[in-house]
Amino acid sequence: MEYITEVFKLDKKFPFTVFKGKGFSAEAVKSGRVYMHNHYCLEINLALSSGGTYYIGDSSYPINKSDIFVINNYEYHYAANFSDDMELMVIIFDPELVWQNEEMDYLYIKAFYEWKDGFKHRLAGEAVSSDISDIIFEMEREWNEKSTGYKLVIKSLLLKLLALLYRRFEETSRYSEKIIRFQNEYIRIIDTINYVDQNFKEPVTLKKLAAMVHMNPNYFSTYFRNVMNCSVSTYIIRRRLKYACLLLATTKESIIEVASDSGFENVPYFNRTFKKHIGMTPGEYRNSANT
């Protein structure tokens, strides 16, 4: 199974989109022409009809009408469509649209990162009230019509949708021991994650990050990998690549300038790293984004 990172070209001032998708066909699954992907955005799916399976991380879920799926920006996933009628309403947005590192803002996206026995990735259709699905349909309508002030309306609807999902999340069964442990471990290194997110353009050393959380560098490196499922260097690279993709898609900066502005020391390394993680060269990505 191939694993890739997809990059959505979202408006940097309003990083949001909504569309309908059908996932991989049964033929593609049978022939092996499928891949697991993740992206730097959060994702919400509403199943408009039944007839498939969603694979998220190490878990799989049947797709039934009115199911809600929530996927964070680290988890690899794909939907397999075993019925020509199966269709998903897909909402993609950057967490920065709703989270400005305030404690209350985190509650809007809590269900994406913390799981309970009754709510891990999937909220079954019977637990999805009409107000949740109505909000999603209204968001799609505003997005397509783009009437005056539609971005304000969509953001307010998105916040209400996330608040309702948070309510469903909190009303489900108590935390499993595994998730409680993950939450506690994540909190220990959240200052280093925020630091990387804000300073990724500058040199970021393992020693400095370890000192921020009072850990030995070797221990911190292992701890970070266990919690985030990637090394410190990989996390920094992903953050720089996210910014590089934004520059390639929205500016006319040269490849040299994009590499430098994104925190890469030289262009050959930038090109190799970009191709490895994104699956195409920076020039190819710019061309595809423009079309």
ChimeraX commands (.cxc) that place a marker at each C-alpha (Angstrom):
marker #1 position 0.00,0.00,0.00 radius 0.5
marker #1 position 1.38,3.40,-1.01 radius 0.5
marker #1 position 1.24,6.31,1.45 radius 0.5
marker #1 position 1.21,9.88,0.14 radius 0.5
marker #1 position 0.53,13.40,1.40 radius 0.5
marker #1 position -2.01,15.36,-0.63 radius 0.5
marker #1 position -2.03,19.15,-0.66 radius 0.5
marker #1 position -5.23,21.11,-1.19 radius 0.5
marker #1 position -5.01,24.54,-2.78 radius 0.5
marker #1 position -7.08,26.52,-0.30 radius 0.5
marker #1 position -7.51,30.27,-0.06 radius 0.5
marker #1 position -4.91,31.27,2.54 radius 0.5
marker #1 position -7.33,33.90,3.90 radius 0.5
marker #1 position -10.19,31.40,4.07 radius 0.5
marker #1 position -8.78,27.85,4.01 radius 0.5
marker #1 position -11.98,25.90,3.44 radius 0.5
marker #1 position -13.70,23.86,0.73 radius 0.5
marker #1 position -16.64,21.48,0.40 radius 0.5
marker #1 position -17.35,19.00,-2.39 radius 0.5
marker #1 position -18.84,15.59,-3.11 radius 0.5
marker #1 position -16.67,12.50,-3.53 radius 0.5
marker #1 position -17.12,8.80,-4.13 radius 0.5
marker #1 position -13.80,7.33,-2.96 radius 0.5
marker #1 position -11.98,4.51,-4.75 radius 0.5
marker #1 position -14.13,2.24,-6.89 radius 0.5
marker #1 position -14.47,-1.48,-6.22 radius 0.5
marker #1 position -12.47,-2.12,-9.38 radius 0.5
marker #1 position -9.60,0.07,-8.18 radius 0.5
marker #1 position -9.56,-1.68,-4.80 radius 0.5
marker #1 position -9.58,-5.12,-6.43 radius 0.5
marker #1 position -6.72,-4.25,-8.77 radius 0.5
marker #1 position -4.65,-2.60,-6.02 radius 0.5
marker #1 position -4.86,0.90,-7.57 radius 0.5
marker #1 position -5.51,2.56,-4.23 radius 0.5
marker #1 position -3.35,4.45,-1.76 radius 0.5
marker #1 position -3.55,5.79,1.77 radius 0.5
marker #1 position -3.25,9.57,1.99 radius 0.5
marker #1 position -3.18,12.32,4.55 radius 0.5
marker #1 position -3.11,16.11,4.24 radius 0.5
marker #1 position -2.42,19.21,6.27 radius 0.5
marker #1 position -6.11,19.92,6.81 radius 0.5
marker #1 position -8.92,18.52,8.93 radius 0.5
marker #1 position -11.67,16.58,7.18 radius 0.5
marker #1 position -15.34,15.91,7.88 radius 0.5
marker #1 position -17.37,13.51,5.75 radius 0.5
marker #1 position -21.14,13.04,5.70 radius 0.5
marker #1 position -22.23,9.80,4.02 radius 0.5
marker #1 position -25.04,10.68,1.61 radius 0.5
marker #1 position -25.68,6.99,0.92 radius 0.5
marker #1 position -24.46,3.56,2.01 radius 0.5
marker #1 position -22.17,1.08,0.34 radius 0.5
marker #1 position -18.49,1.26,1.23 radius 0.5
marker #1 position -15.74,1.05,3.81 radius 0.5
marker #1 position -13.61,3.81,5.30 radius 0.5
marker #1 position -10.02,2.93,6.23 radius 0.5
marker #1 position -8.51,5.37,8.73 radius 0.5
marker #1 position -5.17,4.51,10.30 radius 0.5
marker #1 position -5.39,0.95,11.59 radius 0.5
marker #1 position -9.20,1.05,11.78 radius 0.5
marker #1 position -11.94,0.34,9.24 radius 0.5
marker #1 position -15.59,1.37,9.33 radius 0.5
marker #1 position -18.65,0.55,7.23 radius 0.5
marker #1 position -20.07,3.55,5.38 radius 0.5
marker #1 position -23.79,3.87,6.03 radius 0.5
marker #1 position -26.09,6.73,5.12 radius 0.5
marker #1 position -25.86,9.72,7.50 radius 0.5
marker #1 position -22.60,8.54,9.11 radius 0.5
marker #1 position -20.15,11.30,10.04 radius 0.5
marker #1 position -16.40,10.72,9.76 radius 0.5
marker #1 position -13.78,13.05,11.29 radius 0.5
marker #1 position -10.12,12.75,10.25 radius 0.5
marker #1 position -7.20,14.78,11.55 radius 0.5
marker #1 position -4.19,16.10,9.65 radius 0.5
marker #1 position -1.88,13.19,10.54 radius 0.5
marker #1 position -3.98,10.12,9.84 radius 0.5
marker #1 position -3.66,8.22,6.57 radius 0.5
marker #1 position -7.00,7.17,5.14 radius 0.5
marker #1 position -9.08,6.30,2.09 radius 0.5
marker #1 position -12.69,5.43,1.30 radius 0.5
marker #1 position -13.56,2.34,-0.74 radius 0.5
marker #1 position -16.79,2.53,-2.73 radius 0.5
marker #1 position -18.53,-0.81,-3.26 radius 0.5
marker #1 position -21.73,0.69,-4.65 radius 0.5
marker #1 position -22.20,3.04,-7.57 radius 0.5
marker #1 position -24.64,5.01,-5.42 radius 0.5
marker #1 position -22.30,5.61,-2.46 radius 0.5
marker #1 position -21.38,9.29,-2.13 radius 0.5
marker #1 position -19.75,11.47,0.53 radius 0.5
marker #1 position -20.05,15.16,1.28 radius 0.5
marker #1 position -16.47,16.20,2.04 radius 0.5
marker #1 position -15.50,19.26,4.09 radius 0.5
marker #1 position -11.81,20.25,4.18 radius 0.5
marker #1 position -10.46,23.09,6.31 radius 0.5
marker #1 position -7.22,24.22,7.91 radius 0.5
marker #1 position -7.41,23.97,11.73 radius 0.5
marker #1 position -6.03,27.52,11.89 radius 0.5
marker #1 position -9.44,28.69,10.62 radius 0.5
marker #1 position -10.94,27.86,14.02 radius 0.5
marker #1 position -7.99,27.41,16.38 radius 0.5
marker #1 position -5.72,30.29,17.38 radius 0.5
marker #1 position -3.94,28.37,20.17 radius 0.5
marker #1 position -6.55,29.35,22.73 radius 0.5
marker #1 position -7.69,26.66,25.16 radius 0.5
marker #1 position -11.35,27.04,24.25 radius 0.5
marker #1 position -10.57,26.95,20.51 radius 0.5
marker #1 position -9.08,23.48,20.96 radius 0.5
marker #1 position -12.48,22.18,22.04 radius 0.5
marker #1 position -13.73,22.80,18.50 radius 0.5
marker #1 position -11.30,20.20,17.13 radius 0.5
marker #1 position -10.97,17.95,20.16 radius 0.5
marker #1 position -12.91,15.09,18.55 radius 0.5
marker #1 position -10.31,14.94,15.75 radius 0.5
marker #1 position -7.42,14.17,18.10 radius 0.5
marker #1 position -8.89,12.45,21.13 radius 0.5
marker #1 position -11.05,9.34,20.97 radius 0.5
marker #1 position -13.58,7.64,23.16 radius 0.5
marker #1 position -14.91,4.13,22.98 radius 0.5
marker #1 position -18.11,5.42,21.38 radius 0.5
marker #1 position -16.59,8.04,19.06 radius 0.5
marker #1 position -13.41,7.22,17.22 radius 0.5
marker #1 position -13.42,8.70,13.69 radius 0.5
marker #1 position -17.04,7.68,13.06 radius 0.5
marker #1 position -20.32,8.94,14.48 radius 0.5
marker #1 position -22.91,6.39,13.39 radius 0.5
marker #1 position -25.88,7.72,11.43 radius 0.5
marker #1 position -28.42,6.93,14.14 radius 0.5
marker #1 position -26.51,9.29,16.47 radius 0.5
marker #1 position -26.39,12.10,13.88 radius 0.5
marker #1 position -29.24,14.53,14.47 radius 0.5
marker #1 position -30.84,16.42,11.61 radius 0.5
marker #1 position -29.32,19.69,12.81 radius 0.5
marker #1 position -25.83,18.38,12.06 radius 0.5
marker #1 position -26.63,17.21,8.53 radius 0.5
marker #1 position -28.68,20.37,7.87 radius 0.5
marker #1 position -25.66,22.52,8.75 radius 0.5
marker #1 position -23.48,20.59,6.29 radius 0.5
marker #1 position -26.01,20.99,3.47 radius 0.5
marker #1 position -26.34,24.70,4.23 radius 0.5
marker #1 position -22.55,25.09,4.12 radius 0.5
marker #1 position -22.47,23.43,0.71 radius 0.5
marker #1 position -25.23,25.74,-0.56 radius 0.5
marker #1 position -23.43,28.87,0.70 radius 0.5
marker #1 position -20.16,27.66,-0.84 radius 0.5
marker #1 position -21.72,27.07,-4.24 radius 0.5
marker #1 position -23.83,30.24,-4.37 radius 0.5
marker #1 position -21.15,32.54,-2.87 radius 0.5
marker #1 position -23.61,35.27,-1.94 radius 0.5
marker #1 position -22.46,38.40,-0.13 radius 0.5
marker #1 position -20.89,37.47,3.19 radius 0.5
marker #1 position -20.87,33.74,2.45 radius 0.5
marker #1 position -17.51,33.26,4.17 radius 0.5
marker #1 position -18.88,34.74,7.39 radius 0.5
marker #1 position -21.91,32.47,7.18 radius 0.5
marker #1 position -19.80,29.38,6.45 radius 0.5
marker #1 position -17.42,30.04,9.33 radius 0.5
marker #1 position -20.30,30.51,11.77 radius 0.5
marker #1 position -21.88,27.27,10.50 radius 0.5
marker #1 position -18.55,25.45,10.78 radius 0.5
marker #1 position -18.11,26.57,14.39 radius 0.5
marker #1 position -21.64,25.40,15.22 radius 0.5
marker #1 position -21.01,22.07,13.48 radius 0.5
marker #1 position -17.79,21.53,15.42 radius 0.5
marker #1 position -19.49,22.52,18.68 radius 0.5
marker #1 position -22.24,19.94,18.08 radius 0.5
marker #1 position -19.67,17.27,17.26 radius 0.5
marker #1 position -17.84,18.17,20.48 radius 0.5
marker #1 position -21.12,17.75,22.37 radius 0.5
marker #1 position -21.67,14.29,20.85 radius 0.5
marker #1 position -18.06,13.44,21.66 radius 0.5
marker #1 position -18.39,14.43,25.32 radius 0.5
marker #1 position -21.67,12.57,25.66 radius 0.5
marker #1 position -20.19,9.24,24.58 radius 0.5
marker #1 position -18.53,6.69,26.85 radius 0.5
marker #1 position -15.53,7.52,29.02 radius 0.5
marker #1 position -11.98,7.66,27.74 radius 0.5
marker #1 position -10.04,4.49,27.24 radius 0.5
marker #1 position -6.76,4.24,29.12 radius 0.5
marker #1 position -4.82,4.42,25.86 radius 0.5
marker #1 position -6.34,7.76,24.86 radius 0.5
marker #1 position -5.90,9.27,28.30 radius 0.5
marker #1 position -2.23,8.31,28.10 radius 0.5
marker #1 position -1.89,9.88,24.65 radius 0.5
marker #1 position -3.51,13.11,25.83 radius 0.5
marker #1 position -1.15,13.40,28.79 radius 0.5
marker #1 position 1.88,12.64,26.64 radius 0.5
marker #1 position 0.86,15.17,23.98 radius 0.5
marker #1 position 0.42,17.93,26.57 radius 0.5
marker #1 position 4.04,17.43,27.69 radius 0.5
marker #1 position 5.39,18.41,24.25 radius 0.5
marker #1 position 2.74,20.84,22.99 radius 0.5
marker #1 position 5.05,23.82,23.60 radius 0.5
marker #1 position 7.63,22.36,21.22 radius 0.5
marker #1 position 4.98,21.70,18.57 radius 0.5
marker #1 position 3.72,25.28,18.80 radius 0.5
marker #1 position 7.30,26.54,18.63 radius 0.5
marker #1 position 8.00,24.61,15.42 radius 0.5
marker #1 position 4.73,25.80,13.87 radius 0.5
marker #1 position 5.70,29.42,14.54 radius 0.5
marker #1 position 9.45,29.22,13.78 radius 0.5
marker #1 position 9.80,26.57,11.08 radius 0.5
marker #1 position 11.48,29.04,8.69 radius 0.5
marker #1 position 14.44,29.33,11.07 radius 0.5
marker #1 position 16.93,26.62,12.09 radius 0.5
marker #1 position 15.26,24.47,14.77 radius 0.5
marker #1 position 17.52,22.19,16.78 radius 0.5
marker #1 position 16.63,19.06,18.70 radius 0.5
marker #1 position 18.65,20.36,21.66 radius 0.5
marker #1 position 16.61,23.58,21.86 radius 0.5
marker #1 position 13.27,21.76,21.67 radius 0.5
marker #1 position 14.34,19.23,24.31 radius 0.5
marker #1 position 15.43,22.03,26.64 radius 0.5
marker #1 position 12.00,23.69,26.29 radius 0.5
marker #1 position 10.36,20.67,27.94 radius 0.5
marker #1 position 13.30,19.82,30.22 radius 0.5
marker #1 position 14.20,16.52,28.56 radius 0.5
marker #1 position 17.42,14.90,27.44 radius 0.5
marker #1 position 17.68,15.29,23.62 radius 0.5
marker #1 position 17.81,11.52,23.01 radius 0.5
marker #1 position 14.88,10.89,25.31 radius 0.5
marker #1 position 12.90,13.77,23.78 radius 0.5
marker #1 position 13.54,12.42,20.27 radius 0.5
marker #1 position 12.14,9.02,21.21 radius 0.5
marker #1 position 9.26,10.53,23.18 radius 0.5
marker #1 position 8.27,12.82,20.29 radius 0.5
marker #1 position 8.31,9.94,17.79 radius 0.5
marker #1 position 6.12,7.77,20.03 radius 0.5
marker #1 position 3.53,10.51,20.50 radius 0.5
marker #1 position 3.48,12.06,17.00 radius 0.5
marker #1 position 4.24,8.92,14.96 radius 0.5
marker #1 position 7.08,10.71,13.18 radius 0.5
marker #1 position 10.51,12.05,14.03 radius 0.5
marker #1 position 11.17,15.66,15.00 radius 0.5
marker #1 position 12.96,16.28,11.71 radius 0.5
marker #1 position 10.05,14.85,9.71 radius 0.5
marker #1 position 7.57,17.07,11.56 radius 0.5
marker #1 position 9.68,20.16,10.79 radius 0.5
marker #1 position 9.97,19.15,7.13 radius 0.5
marker #1 position 6.22,18.66,6.83 radius 0.5
marker #1 position 5.59,22.11,8.29 radius 0.5
marker #1 position 8.05,23.70,5.86 radius 0.5
marker #1 position 6.56,21.82,2.92 radius 0.5
marker #1 position 3.08,23.01,3.83 radius 0.5
marker #1 position 4.29,26.60,3.58 radius 0.5
marker #1 position 6.23,25.88,0.38 radius 0.5
marker #1 position 3.08,24.46,-1.24 radius 0.5
marker #1 position 1.20,27.61,-0.28 radius 0.5
marker #1 position 3.88,29.82,-1.88 radius 0.5
marker #1 position 4.01,27.72,-5.05 radius 0.5
marker #1 position 0.24,27.84,-5.46 radius 0.5
marker #1 position -0.36,31.50,-4.58 radius 0.5
marker #1 position 2.79,33.46,-5.56 radius 0.5
marker #1 position 5.17,33.87,-8.48 radius 0.5
marker #1 position 8.30,33.43,-6.35 radius 0.5
marker #1 position 11.07,31.41,-7.98 radius 0.5
marker #1 position 11.83,27.92,-6.74 radius 0.5
marker #1 position 14.99,29.29,-5.12 radius 0.5
marker #1 position 12.97,31.93,-3.26 radius 0.5
marker #1 position 10.31,29.43,-2.19 radius 0.5
marker #1 position 12.97,27.07,-0.84 radius 0.5
marker #1 position 14.67,29.84,1.12 radius 0.5
marker #1 position 11.44,31.37,2.44 radius 0.5
marker #1 position 10.25,27.94,3.62 radius 0.5
marker #1 position 13.38,27.24,5.66 radius 0.5
marker #1 position 15.32,24.94,3.29 radius 0.5
marker #1 position 19.06,25.53,3.12 radius 0.5
marker #1 position 19.54,24.75,-0.58 radius 0.5
marker #1 position 17.48,24.06,-3.68 radius 0.5
marker #1 position 18.69,20.50,-4.50 radius 0.5
marker #1 position 17.72,19.32,-1.00 radius 0.5
marker #1 position 14.40,21.15,-1.26 radius 0.5
marker #1 position 13.65,19.51,-4.63 radius 0.5
marker #1 position 14.51,16.01,-3.37 radius 0.5
marker #1 position 12.50,16.44,-0.18 radius 0.5
marker #1 position 9.50,17.92,-1.99 radius 0.5
marker #1 position 9.43,15.06,-4.52 radius 0.5
marker #1 position 9.74,12.45,-1.76 radius 0.5
marker #1 position 6.88,13.78,0.35 radius 0.5
marker #1 position 4.52,15.35,-2.19 radius 0.5
marker #1 position 5.10,12.92,-5.06 radius 0.5
marker #1 position 6.05,15.56,-7.67 radius 0.5
marker #1 position 8.62,18.29,-8.18 radius 0.5
marker #1 position 7.95,21.87,-7.02 radius 0.5
marker #1 position 7.57,22.95,-10.65 radius 0.5
marker #1 position 5.09,20.16,-11.37 radius 0.5
marker #1 position 3.13,21.05,-8.26 radius 0.5
marker #1 position 2.96,24.71,-9.27 radius 0.5
marker #1 position 1.72,23.75,-12.74 radius 0.5
marker #1 position -0.95,21.43,-11.34 radius 0.5
marker #1 position -2.06,24.04,-8.80 radius 0.5
marker #1 position -2.42,26.68,-11.52 radius 0.5
marker #1 position -4.59,24.38,-13.62 radius 0.5
marker link #1:1,2 radius 0.2
marker link #1:2,3 radius 0.2
marker link #1:3,4 radius 0.2
marker link #1:4,5 radius 0.2
marker link #1:5,6 radius 0.2
marker link #1:6,7 radius 0.2
marker link #1:7,8 radius 0.2
marker link #1:8,9 radius 0.2
marker link #1:9,10 radius 0.2
marker link #1:10,11 radius 0.2
marker link #1:11,12 radius 0.2
marker link #1:12,13 radius 0.2
marker link #1:13,14 radius 0.2
marker link #1:14,15 radius 0.2
marker link #1:15,16 radius 0.2
marker link #1:16,17 radius 0.2
marker link #1:17,18 radius 0.2
marker link #1:18,19 radius 0.2
marker link #1:19,20 radius 0.2
marker link #1:20,21 radius 0.2
marker link #1:21,22 radius 0.2
marker link #1:22,23 radius 0.2
marker link #1:23,24 radius 0.2
marker link #1:24,25 radius 0.2
marker link #1:25,26 radius 0.2
marker link #1:26,27 radius 0.2
marker link #1:27,28 radius 0.2
marker link #1:28,29 radius 0.2
marker link #1:29,30 radius 0.2
marker link #1:30,31 radius 0.2
marker link #1:31,32 radius 0.2
marker link #1:32,33 radius 0.2
marker link #1:33,34 radius 0.2
marker link #1:34,35 radius 0.2
marker link #1:35,36 radius 0.2
marker link #1:36,37 radius 0.2
marker link #1:37,38 radius 0.2
marker link #1:38,39 radius 0.2
marker link #1:39,40 radius 0.2
marker link #1:40,41 radius 0.2
marker link #1:41,42 radius 0.2
marker link #1:42,43 radius 0.2
marker link #1:43,44 radius 0.2
marker link #1:44,45 radius 0.2
marker link #1:45,46 radius 0.2
marker link #1:46,47 radius 0.2
marker link #1:47,48 radius 0.2
marker link #1:48,49 radius 0.2
marker link #1:49,50 radius 0.2
marker link #1:50,51 radius 0.2
marker link #1:51,52 radius 0.2
marker link #1:52,53 radius 0.2
marker link #1:53,54 radius 0.2
marker link #1:54,55 radius 0.2
marker link #1:55,56 radius 0.2
marker link #1:56,57 radius 0.2
marker link #1:57,58 radius 0.2
marker link #1:58,59 radius 0.2
marker link #1:59,60 radius 0.2
marker link #1:60,61 radius 0.2
marker link #1:61,62 radius 0.2
marker link #1:62,63 radius 0.2
marker link #1:63,64 radius 0.2
marker link #1:64,65 radius 0.2
marker link #1:65,66 radius 0.2
marker link #1:66,67 radius 0.2
marker link #1:67,68 radius 0.2
marker link #1:68,69 radius 0.2
marker link #1:69,70 radius 0.2
marker link #1:70,71 radius 0.2
marker link #1:71,72 radius 0.2
marker link #1:72,73 radius 0.2
marker link #1:73,74 radius 0.2
marker link #1:74,75 radius 0.2
marker link #1:75,76 radius 0.2
marker link #1:76,77 radius 0.2
marker link #1:77,78 radius 0.2
marker link #1:78,79 radius 0.2
marker link #1:79,80 radius 0.2
marker link #1:80,81 radius 0.2
marker link #1:81,82 radius 0.2
marker link #1:82,83 radius 0.2
marker link #1:83,84 radius 0.2
marker link #1:84,85 radius 0.2
marker link #1:85,86 radius 0.2
marker link #1:86,87 radius 0.2
marker link #1:87,88 radius 0.2
marker link #1:88,89 radius 0.2
marker link #1:89,90 radius 0.2
marker link #1:90,91 radius 0.2
marker link #1:91,92 radius 0.2
marker link #1:92,93 radius 0.2
marker link #1:93,94 radius 0.2
marker link #1:94,95 radius 0.2
marker link #1:95,96 radius 0.2
marker link #1:96,97 radius 0.2
marker link #1:97,98 radius 0.2
marker link #1:98,99 radius 0.2
marker link #1:99,100 radius 0.2
marker link #1:100,101 radius 0.2
marker link #1:101,102 radius 0.2
marker link #1:102,103 radius 0.2
marker link #1:103,104 radius 0.2
marker link #1:104,105 radius 0.2
marker link #1:105,106 radius 0.2
marker link #1:106,107 radius 0.2
marker link #1:107,108 radius 0.2
marker link #1:108,109 radius 0.2
marker link #1:109,110 radius 0.2
marker link #1:110,111 radius 0.2
marker link #1:111,112 radius 0.2
marker link #1:112,113 radius 0.2
marker link #1:113,114 radius 0.2
marker link #1:114,115 radius 0.2
marker link #1:115,116 radius 0.2
marker link #1:116,117 radius 0.2
marker link #1:117,118 radius 0.2
marker link #1:118,119 radius 0.2
marker link #1:119,120 radius 0.2
marker link #1:120,121 radius 0.2
marker link #1:121,122 radius 0.2
marker link #1:122,123 radius 0.2
marker link #1:123,124 radius 0.2
marker link #1:124,125 radius 0.2
marker link #1:125,126 radius 0.2
marker link #1:126,127 radius 0.2
marker link #1:127,128 radius 0.2
marker link #1:128,129 radius 0.2
marker link #1:129,130 radius 0.2
marker link #1:130,131 radius 0.2
marker link #1:131,132 radius 0.2
marker link #1:132,133 radius 0.2
marker link #1:133,134 radius 0.2
marker link #1:134,135 radius 0.2
marker link #1:135,136 radius 0.2
marker link #1:136,137 radius 0.2
marker link #1:137,138 radius 0.2
marker link #1:138,139 radius 0.2
marker link #1:139,140 radius 0.2
marker link #1:140,141 radius 0.2
marker link #1:141,142 radius 0.2
marker link #1:142,143 radius 0.2
marker link #1:143,144 radius 0.2
marker link #1:144,145 radius 0.2
marker link #1:145,146 radius 0.2
marker link #1:146,147 radius 0.2
marker link #1:147,148 radius 0.2
marker link #1:148,149 radius 0.2
marker link #1:149,150 radius 0.2
marker link #1:150,151 radius 0.2
marker link #1:151,152 radius 0.2
marker link #1:152,153 radius 0.2
marker link #1:153,154 radius 0.2
marker link #1:154,155 radius 0.2
marker link #1:155,156 radius 0.2
marker link #1:156,157 radius 0.2
marker link #1:157,158 radius 0.2
marker link #1:158,159 radius 0.2
marker link #1:159,160 radius 0.2
marker link #1:160,161 radius 0.2
marker link #1:161,162 radius 0.2
marker link #1:162,163 radius 0.2
marker link #1:163,164 radius 0.2
marker link #1:164,165 radius 0.2
marker link #1:165,166 radius 0.2
marker link #1:166,167 radius 0.2
marker link #1:167,168 radius 0.2
marker link #1:168,169 radius 0.2
marker link #1:169,170 radius 0.2
marker link #1:170,171 radius 0.2
marker link #1:171,172 radius 0.2
marker link #1:172,173 radius 0.2
marker link #1:173,174 radius 0.2
marker link #1:174,175 radius 0.2
marker link #1:175,176 radius 0.2
marker link #1:176,177 radius 0.2
marker link #1:177,178 radius 0.2
marker link #1:178,179 radius 0.2
marker link #1:179,180 radius 0.2
marker link #1:180,181 radius 0.2
marker link #1:181,182 radius 0.2
marker link #1:182,183 radius 0.2
marker link #1:183,184 radius 0.2
marker link #1:184,185 radius 0.2
marker link #1:185,186 radius 0.2
marker link #1:186,187 radius 0.2
marker link #1:187,188 radius 0.2
marker link #1:188,189 radius 0.2
marker link #1:189,190 radius 0.2
marker link #1:190,191 radius 0.2
marker link #1:191,192 radius 0.2
marker link #1:192,193 radius 0.2
marker link #1:193,194 radius 0.2
marker link #1:194,195 radius 0.2
marker link #1:195,196 radius 0.2
marker link #1:196,197 radius 0.2
marker link #1:197,198 radius 0.2
marker link #1:198,199 radius 0.2
marker link #1:199,200 radius 0.2
marker link #1:200,201 radius 0.2
marker link #1:201,202 radius 0.2
marker link #1:202,203 radius 0.2
marker link #1:203,204 radius 0.2
marker link #1:204,205 radius 0.2
marker link #1:205,206 radius 0.2
marker link #1:206,207 radius 0.2
marker link #1:207,208 radius 0.2
marker link #1:208,209 radius 0.2
marker link #1:209,210 radius 0.2
marker link #1:210,211 radius 0.2
marker link #1:211,212 radius 0.2
marker link #1:212,213 radius 0.2
marker link #1:213,214 radius 0.2
marker link #1:214,215 radius 0.2
marker link #1:215,216 radius 0.2
marker link #1:216,217 radius 0.2
marker link #1:217,218 radius 0.2
marker link #1:218,219 radius 0.2
marker link #1:219,220 radius 0.2
marker link #1:220,221 radius 0.2
marker link #1:221,222 radius 0.2
marker link #1:222,223 radius 0.2
marker link #1:223,224 radius 0.2
marker link #1:224,225 radius 0.2
marker link #1:225,226 radius 0.2
marker link #1:226,227 radius 0.2
marker link #1:227,228 radius 0.2
marker link #1:228,229 radius 0.2
marker link #1:229,230 radius 0.2
marker link #1:230,231 radius 0.2
marker link #1:231,232 radius 0.2
marker link #1:232,233 radius 0.2
marker link #1:233,234 radius 0.2
marker link #1:234,235 radius 0.2
marker link #1:235,236 radius 0.2
marker link #1:236,237 radius 0.2
marker link #1:237,238 radius 0.2
marker link #1:238,239 radius 0.2
marker link #1:239,240 radius 0.2
marker link #1:240,241 radius 0.2
marker link #1:241,242 radius 0.2
marker link #1:242,243 radius 0.2
marker link #1:243,244 radius 0.2
marker link #1:244,245 radius 0.2
marker link #1:245,246 radius 0.2
marker link #1:246,247 radius 0.2
marker link #1:247,248 radius 0.2
marker link #1:248,249 radius 0.2
marker link #1:249,250 radius 0.2
marker link #1:250,251 radius 0.2
marker link #1:251,252 radius 0.2
marker link #1:252,253 radius 0.2
marker link #1:253,254 radius 0.2
marker link #1:254,255 radius 0.2
marker link #1:255,256 radius 0.2
marker link #1:256,257 radius 0.2
marker link #1:257,258 radius 0.2
marker link #1:258,259 radius 0.2
marker link #1:259,260 radius 0.2
marker link #1:260,261 radius 0.2
marker link #1:261,262 radius 0.2
marker link #1:262,263 radius 0.2
marker link #1:263,264 radius 0.2
marker link #1:264,265 radius 0.2
marker link #1:265,266 radius 0.2
marker link #1:266,267 radius 0.2
marker link #1:267,268 radius 0.2
marker link #1:268,269 radius 0.2
marker link #1:269,270 radius 0.2
marker link #1:270,271 radius 0.2
marker link #1:271,272 radius 0.2
marker link #1:272,273 radius 0.2
marker link #1:273,274 radius 0.2
marker link #1:274,275 radius 0.2
marker link #1:275,276 radius 0.2
marker link #1:276,277 radius 0.2
marker link #1:277,278 radius 0.2
marker link #1:278,279 radius 0.2
marker link #1:279,280 radius 0.2
marker link #1:280,281 radius 0.2
marker link #1:281,282 radius 0.2
marker link #1:282,283 radius 0.2
marker link #1:283,284 radius 0.2
marker link #1:284,285 radius 0.2
marker link #1:285,286 radius 0.2
marker link #1:286,287 radius 0.2
marker link #1:287,288 radius 0.2
marker link #1:288,289 radius 0.2
marker link #1:289,290 radius 0.2
marker link #1:290,291 radius 0.2
view
